[in-house]
């Protein structure tokens, strides 16, 4: 059996070290000494199995070579996202831009805007608004699927699900320490990519406006990639929120004026799923 020291670094004994010999404690304590992977993942010489590396600014980043830490983030975010059911099958490829047998320019432009954001999300926001039923939620799911398949941790939430999740944590906080409200908020505010669907569907309240402002303001100041979809005109939101949603320095706003999907011919509706 391999015996490890308390720092969980290199084994004190190995098949190469006779049992009666002394281990090289200097090597064991060296900060760059490799450690065995304790997570069952692959060996990685780049991060020395630590799964994180320091970038040029001295910030801790997930190792870009083994990708273990990044994969963990993706999996953790799936645990409480709205990304389930039919959304898992909605992609850019099965988003149809044909309506009544003709190419719809608005649907095509919305598709291209979503694809562009998915290909280059860093430091950008995409805001899409318009009437119900014209494919905005499909594009949210398509972006989430594209980014998750590319290994970029992406949190996809409908606004009603987000608020219900936070409300549940507030209710449980007096009885359990399993998960904190502040911990969940931190995940939402700092997710590498956040996709918020159905903004405004929850009904305005002082509490919901405060939650939304706290999340968006944090992501706005950090320029964290964010996609937001709503059925409401942007000026209908709290002025502090509306101002951030319409900052044309880094926000792309797309109005989806396409017809309701439910009014398509049956054969087109079938092919769009």
C-alpha positions as CSV (number, residue, x, y, z in Angstrom):
1,X,0.0,0.0,0.0
2,X,1.3,3.5,-0.8
3,X,1.6,5.8,2.1
4,X,1.2,9.5,1.5
5,X,2.4,12.4,3.5
6,X,-0.1,14.9,4.9
7,X,0.3,17.3,2.0
8,X,-0.9,14.5,-0.3
9,X,2.1,15.1,-2.6
10,X,4.5,12.3,-3.7
11,X,4.4,8.8,-2.0
12,X,6.8,8.4,0.9
13,X,7.5,4.9,-0.5
14,X,7.5,3.6,-4.1
15,X,8.6,0.6,-5.9
16,X,11.8,2.5,-6.7
17,X,12.7,3.3,-3.1
18,X,13.8,0.4,-0.8
19,X,11.7,0.2,2.4
20,X,14.7,0.9,4.6
21,X,15.9,4.0,2.7
22,X,15.0,7.6,3.6
23,X,12.8,9.6,1.2
24,X,14.1,12.8,-0.4
25,X,12.1,15.2,1.8
26,X,13.5,18.2,0.0
27,X,12.0,16.9,-3.3
28,X,8.7,16.2,-1.6
29,X,8.4,19.8,-0.2
30,X,9.4,21.5,-3.5
31,X,6.4,23.5,-4.8
32,X,6.9,22.3,-8.3
33,X,7.2,18.6,-7.4
34,X,4.6,16.5,-9.3
35,X,1.8,14.9,-7.4
36,X,-0.1,11.8,-8.3
37,X,-3.6,12.4,-9.7
38,X,-6.0,11.8,-6.8
39,X,-9.1,12.4,-9.0
40,X,-8.8,9.4,-11.3
41,X,-8.0,11.8,-14.2
42,X,-5.1,11.6,-16.6
43,X,-1.5,12.4,-15.8
44,X,-0.7,15.9,-16.9
45,X,2.9,17.2,-17.1
46,X,1.8,20.7,-17.8
47,X,0.0,21.3,-14.5
48,X,1.9,18.5,-12.6
49,X,-1.6,17.0,-11.9
50,X,-2.7,20.0,-9.9
51,X,-5.4,20.8,-12.5
52,X,-4.7,24.5,-12.2
53,X,-1.9,26.8,-13.4
54,X,-0.9,30.4,-12.9
55,X,-1.3,32.7,-15.8
56,X,1.0,35.6,-16.7
57,X,-0.9,37.9,-14.3
58,X,-0.5,35.4,-11.4
59,X,-4.1,34.3,-11.5
60,X,-5.1,30.7,-10.9
61,X,-6.6,29.2,-14.1
62,X,-7.9,25.7,-15.0
63,X,-5.2,23.8,-16.8
64,X,-5.8,24.1,-20.5
65,X,-4.0,20.9,-21.3
66,X,-5.7,18.2,-19.2
67,X,-9.0,20.1,-18.9
68,X,-10.0,18.2,-15.8
69,X,-11.0,21.3,-13.7
70,X,-12.9,22.8,-16.6
71,X,-14.9,19.5,-17.1
72,X,-15.8,19.6,-13.4
73,X,-17.2,23.1,-13.7
74,X,-19.3,22.0,-16.7
75,X,-20.7,19.1,-14.7
76,X,-21.3,21.1,-11.6
77,X,-23.3,23.7,-13.5
78,X,-25.6,21.1,-15.1
79,X,-26.8,20.1,-11.6
80,X,-29.0,23.2,-11.2
81,X,-29.4,24.5,-14.7
82,X,-32.6,24.7,-16.8
83,X,-30.8,22.8,-19.6
84,X,-32.9,19.7,-19.8
85,X,-35.4,17.9,-21.9
86,X,-35.9,19.2,-25.4
87,X,-33.3,21.9,-24.8
88,X,-30.6,19.2,-24.9
89,X,-31.5,18.4,-28.6
90,X,-31.8,22.0,-29.8
91,X,-28.9,23.0,-32.0
92,X,-28.0,25.5,-34.6
93,X,-28.4,22.8,-37.2
94,X,-32.0,22.1,-36.4
95,X,-33.0,25.7,-36.0
96,X,-35.1,26.3,-39.2
97,X,-35.0,29.7,-40.8
98,X,-37.8,28.9,-43.3
99,X,-41.4,30.1,-42.7
100,X,-44.2,29.2,-45.1
101,X,-41.7,27.8,-47.6
102,X,-39.6,30.9,-47.8
103,X,-36.3,32.0,-46.1
104,X,-37.0,34.4,-43.3
105,X,-34.3,37.0,-43.0
106,X,-35.1,37.8,-39.4
107,X,-34.7,34.2,-38.3
108,X,-31.5,33.9,-40.3
109,X,-30.1,37.1,-38.7
110,X,-30.9,35.8,-35.2
111,X,-29.3,32.5,-36.0
112,X,-26.1,34.2,-37.2
113,X,-26.0,36.4,-34.1
114,X,-26.3,33.4,-31.8
115,X,-23.6,31.5,-33.7
116,X,-21.3,34.5,-33.6
117,X,-21.7,34.8,-29.8
118,X,-21.1,31.0,-29.4
119,X,-17.9,31.2,-31.4
120,X,-16.6,34.3,-29.7
121,X,-18.2,34.8,-26.3
122,X,-15.3,36.4,-24.5
123,X,-16.0,39.9,-23.1
124,X,-19.4,40.1,-25.0
125,X,-23.1,40.1,-24.3
126,X,-25.9,39.1,-26.6
127,X,-29.4,40.4,-25.9
128,X,-32.3,39.1,-27.9
129,X,-35.8,40.3,-27.5
130,X,-39.2,39.9,-29.3
131,X,-42.6,38.3,-29.1
132,X,-43.1,34.8,-27.8
133,X,-42.7,31.6,-29.8
134,X,-40.2,32.8,-32.5
135,X,-37.2,30.6,-31.6
136,X,-35.3,32.7,-29.0
137,X,-35.3,29.9,-26.4
138,X,-34.1,27.4,-29.1
139,X,-31.2,29.6,-29.8
140,X,-30.4,29.9,-26.0
141,X,-30.3,26.1,-25.9
142,X,-28.2,25.9,-29.1
143,X,-25.6,28.3,-27.6
144,X,-25.5,26.3,-24.4
145,X,-25.0,23.0,-26.2
146,X,-22.3,24.4,-28.5
147,X,-20.3,25.9,-25.6
148,X,-20.7,22.9,-23.3
149,X,-19.6,20.5,-26.1
150,X,-16.6,22.8,-26.5
151,X,-15.8,22.3,-22.8
152,X,-16.6,25.9,-21.7
153,X,-18.6,25.9,-18.4
154,X,-22.0,27.4,-19.3
155,X,-24.9,28.0,-17.0
156,X,-28.3,28.1,-18.7
157,X,-31.2,29.3,-16.5
158,X,-34.7,30.6,-17.1
159,X,-35.3,33.6,-14.9
160,X,-38.3,31.9,-13.1
161,X,-36.1,28.9,-12.4
162,X,-33.3,31.1,-11.1
163,X,-35.6,33.0,-8.7
164,X,-37.3,29.7,-7.5
165,X,-33.9,28.2,-6.8
166,X,-32.8,31.2,-4.7
167,X,-36.1,31.4,-2.9
168,X,-35.8,27.7,-2.0
169,X,-32.3,28.3,-0.5
170,X,-33.6,31.2,1.5
171,X,-36.4,29.0,2.9
172,X,-33.9,26.1,3.7
173,X,-31.2,28.3,5.2
174,X,-32.8,28.3,8.7
175,X,-32.8,24.5,8.7
176,X,-29.8,23.2,6.8
177,X,-26.2,24.2,5.9
178,X,-26.2,22.1,2.7
179,X,-25.9,25.0,0.4
180,X,-26.0,28.8,1.0
181,X,-27.9,31.5,-0.9
182,X,-24.7,33.5,-1.2
183,X,-22.8,30.5,-2.6
184,X,-25.4,30.0,-5.3
185,X,-25.5,33.7,-6.2
186,X,-21.7,33.6,-6.5
187,X,-21.9,30.8,-9.0
188,X,-24.5,32.6,-11.1
189,X,-22.6,35.9,-11.0
190,X,-19.2,34.4,-11.9
191,X,-20.2,31.6,-14.3
192,X,-17.7,31.6,-17.3
193,X,-20.8,32.0,-19.5
194,X,-24.3,32.7,-18.3
195,X,-27.4,32.3,-20.5
196,X,-30.6,33.8,-19.0
197,X,-33.9,32.9,-20.8
198,X,-37.4,34.4,-20.2
199,X,-36.2,37.6,-18.5
200,X,-39.3,39.4,-17.4
201,X,-41.5,36.3,-17.4
202,X,-41.2,36.1,-13.6
203,X,-43.2,39.3,-13.0
204,X,-41.5,42.4,-11.7
205,X,-41.0,42.8,-7.9
206,X,-38.6,44.8,-5.8
207,X,-36.9,41.5,-4.8
208,X,-36.6,40.1,-8.4
209,X,-35.3,43.4,-9.7
210,X,-32.7,43.6,-7.0
211,X,-31.6,40.0,-7.7
212,X,-31.4,40.7,-11.5
213,X,-29.5,43.9,-11.0
214,X,-27.0,42.3,-8.6
215,X,-26.2,39.5,-11.1
216,X,-26.1,41.7,-14.2
217,X,-24.1,44.5,-12.6
218,X,-21.4,42.0,-11.4
219,X,-21.1,40.4,-14.8
220,X,-21.3,43.8,-16.5
221,X,-18.3,45.2,-14.5
222,X,-16.3,42.0,-15.1
223,X,-17.3,41.8,-18.8
224,X,-18.3,38.2,-18.3
225,X,-19.9,36.5,-21.4
226,X,-23.7,36.7,-21.0
227,X,-26.7,35.9,-23.3
228,X,-30.1,37.3,-22.3
229,X,-33.4,36.6,-23.9
230,X,-36.7,38.4,-23.1
231,X,-40.2,39.0,-24.5
232,X,-40.2,42.5,-23.1
233,X,-38.9,45.7,-24.7
234,X,-35.6,46.6,-23.0
235,X,-36.9,50.0,-21.8
236,X,-39.5,48.2,-19.8
237,X,-36.9,47.1,-17.3
238,X,-35.5,49.0,-14.3
239,X,-33.5,51.9,-15.8
240,X,-30.2,50.6,-14.2
241,X,-30.8,47.2,-15.9
242,X,-32.0,48.6,-19.2
243,X,-28.9,50.8,-19.4
244,X,-26.5,47.8,-19.0
245,X,-28.5,45.8,-21.5
246,X,-28.1,48.5,-24.2
247,X,-24.4,49.4,-23.7
248,X,-23.3,49.2,-27.4
249,X,-19.7,49.2,-26.4
250,X,-19.8,45.5,-25.9
251,X,-23.5,44.4,-26.1
252,X,-25.2,43.2,-29.3
253,X,-28.9,43.8,-29.2
254,X,-31.1,41.8,-31.7
255,X,-34.8,42.3,-32.1
256,X,-36.5,39.1,-33.1
257,X,-39.6,40.1,-35.1
258,X,-40.1,36.7,-36.6
259,X,-43.6,35.1,-36.7
260,X,-44.7,32.7,-34.0
261,X,-43.3,29.2,-34.5
262,X,-46.8,27.7,-33.6
263,X,-48.2,29.3,-36.7
264,X,-45.8,27.5,-39.1
265,X,-47.2,24.7,-41.4
266,X,-47.1,21.3,-39.7
267,X,-44.3,20.0,-41.9
268,X,-42.0,22.9,-40.9
269,X,-42.8,22.5,-37.2
270,X,-41.9,18.9,-37.4
271,X,-38.5,19.6,-39.0
272,X,-37.7,22.3,-36.5
273,X,-37.5,19.8,-33.6
